Amino acid sequence: MTTRIYIPADTTACALGADSVAVEIAVQSQIRGLDIEVIRNGSRGAFWLEPLIEIEQDGGRIVFGPISRGDATGILEVFSEEGYDGLIQHELCLGSVSDIEWLSRQDRLTFARAGWTDPRQLDDYKLHGGYEGLTRALEMLPADIVETVKSSGLRGRGGAAFPTGIKWQTVLDTDAEQKYVTCNADEGDSGTFADRLLMEADPFQLIEGMTICALAVGATMGYIYLRSEYPRALDTLNHAIASAQGARLLGDDICGSGHSFHIEVRVGAGAYICGEETSMLDSLEGKRGMVRFKPPLPAIEGLFGKPTVVNNVLTLAAVTTVLAQGPEFYQEYGSGRSRGTLTAQLAGNIRRGGLVEVPFGASLRELFEGYGGGTASGRPVRAIQVGGPLGAYVPESQWDTRLDYEAFGEIGAMLGHGGIVVFDDSVDMLEQARFAMEFCAVESCGKCTPCRIGSVRGVELIDRIRESKNSAKQLNQLEDLCETMDSGSLCAMGGLTPMPVRSAVKHFPMDFEYNDQRGVKR
Amino acid sequence: MDDYRQKESRVSSNNQRPEEVVASAVLRYADTAGGLLPLLHDIQGVLGHIPKENVADIARGMGLSRAEVHGVISFYHDFHTEPRGLTTIQVCRAEACQAMGSRELEQHVKESLGVEYGGTTSDGRFTLDPVYCLGNCACSPSIRIGNEVHARVDASRFEELLAEHKTI
């Protein structure tokens, strides 16, 4: 009987050597005459255990990780000589998937299939509950689909947390010959990889979510705007789109319903600002990715001037759960006005980094201590940047804050796209504040002055603070500058760059005092 | 992945005339809504860069002004108008990698290759670029060589990777 061995084709797994492990297993199977089928699944997001391989047994799977190419040889040797009994005794054997507490403790809705399925097999997706949402949606009126999404409480996962159903309602209510569904897959925030993981592990879920959205608002064309840094995701998406079209789940006359919807993937070109929705639309139109004034809202005048839904990957993916399981099911998860699950990403200086999907409401500490296990360096944690490069540096006094949109807003921080980047005590917060300004200067679209010029002045000011023995005056100027950028910028890029800067100054003032040892202490 | 690998090898063995490459890309994208970005990706995928001399042809073919085409090329970090090294090395400069020592790594990489960001090694093999996030943030610091991302890279691991790449 054929034994299936699963080895992720995920970017991070491969960055840690999964490709060479896969080759080694294929070669060793040949040499030893073993009847083995290698399946390149998606990652489960337990990146601290990658490369992680799974060997199928009686419908379950035995897990090994992290394994090197040499370990793979050893595991196959044991398997060929002693069978499953030997495997379970192997020092790298972690038991079955459910034995990995880091994974089994999570509430996986959006990432329920990640790691279980082959992202290139549509049948595998269907076998694991895929396309149940679309089946429901095809029996519903557009207004009812929108109502279902509204009552689930789902809010935009890209960072702005705008109620998804309300956005869809606006597009549905706007009359036009042509409407669009666009997926923002320009996941540029440092410390985030959930979109990438989903597109590489479970691409059909995104396609299904977009198709449901298209039915709801009456769109016939969709675009996925994917960042160029994600070549593997491009490959899995294009493959999945072709498969879905082949099965008439996408394209003309979907499932014989008379509805048509096409999806095209467009690749960005290395501009962070194109993650801002209006800039993304300009880029999709083949222009410079310049931020647009709002209003008009994209829902009314979006891509090529037509009503357009712009949603993040995780938002569109979550819609499949909402439709398949019902809005009440989704509503049950979460805290306050943040409903459903948060897909947090543990990154930076962290011992057990990866994707943690839990209901909104857990504390930051539970995540980076309970799941993350503290720093990779073993040194004490000093600061945690939550919500990407425009998010605040959160000090120890705030680590018990509940992870929901409102609770983070109250402490002057934001959840954003769920990135959690941990720094140990060697971090120099003046350098981090400087980098925030520098990043804004590099990535600003240049349309508004506070962002374009303010960021450059910010870098200069922080350099002067570093050199100056008494920097009280410059610190005041920095605060003035932050105020100007915050209230005068056209979009979140210039408007939120002050957030990491101010949080660094406020919570770590000692790093902005004169220190002639600077540069030595790190 | 295959598409990308092919593109990489095409750059090294390509001897197509830029005019022909531009003409065929224009043929493919002239009627595509918002087709300029995919067109530029296509041209750069074959030629390795987008020659300045061909901007006028691109503009004419796409029904745009030269200023519009130049504006788009210069806006995006990915597009280049000058020839580049055979392989691009990107070092992630973003926060998650900083937390794991990428500031030291980028210094090492610059010294090892003997170039600053944007520079090409004297043998024409590598061009060094900064990148702001490769989506590999749980296993930082990250670099990308060609289309392969590498995790937990320090100075010695970088040297290993470089040596491996040179033997290919």
Interface residues (C-beta under 8 A of the other chain):
Chain A: T11 T12 C14 A15 L16 F47 W48 E50 E187 G188 D189 S190 G191 T192 F193 D195 R196 S228 E229 Y230 P231 R232 D235 R266 V267 G268 A269 G270 A271 Y272 S283 L284 E285 G286 K287 R288 G289 F304 Q345 L346 A347 G348 N349 I350 G353 G354 A376 Q385 P389 G419 V421 V422 F423 D424 V427 E431 Q432 F435 F439 V442 E443 C445
Chain B: M1 D2 D3 Y4 A33 G34 G35 L36 L37 P38 L40 H41 E68 G71 V72 F75 Y76 H77 D78 F79 A94 E95 A96 C97 Q98 A99 M100 R103 V131 Y132 C133 L134 G135 N136 C137 A138 C139 S140 S142 R144 N147 E148 V149 H150 A151 R152
